[in-house]
Amino acid sequence: PAEGSGRALVRSPSAIKQMLLDWTKAMTKEYENVEITNFSSSWNNGMAFCALIHHFYPESFDFSSLDPKKRRYNFTLAFDTAEKYADIAPLLDVEDMVKMQKPDWKCVFTYVQSFYRKLNSHERNKTITGGE
């Protein structure tokens, strides 16, 4: 049947996961205290979320003033900023995230996907891929 026709668009779940991981790494590579290697422990102090939203909205807060130890503050800041500036629904609960050293990767992944959907066409995404 029509199997081979849209092959370039058909991505395996692992390929989508890797693409999203690569995207978050690219968007946050210039940030201190942020090293994204997975969708679980890399996100456990809120810094990666802060870096991701700050990359697109650098005027929204001062990233350099953040402390990785202030996890509740970081999660709250990131989720509130994402909702206010990018209209990204807060799919994760701050209290749940504070309790976990290793957040459920599926929950983080789903939330990060919503960042990607909202921000992939953002002008600050283009500069990374050589648009300037």
Sequence and secondary structure as in RCSB ss.txt:
>XXXX:A:sequence
PAEGSGRALVRSPSAIKQMLLDWTKAMTKEYENVEITNFSSSWNNGMAFCALIHHFYPESFDFSSLDPKKRRYNF
TLAFDTAEKYADIAPLLDVEDMVKMQKPDWKCVFTYVQSFYRKLNSHERNKTITGGE
>XXXX:A:secstr
  GGGGGGG   HHHHHHHHHHHHHHHHTT TT   SSSSGGGTTSHHHHHHHHHH TTSS GGG  TT HHHHH
HHHHHHHHHHH     S HHHHHH SS  HHHHHHHHHHHHHHHTTSHHHHTTTT  
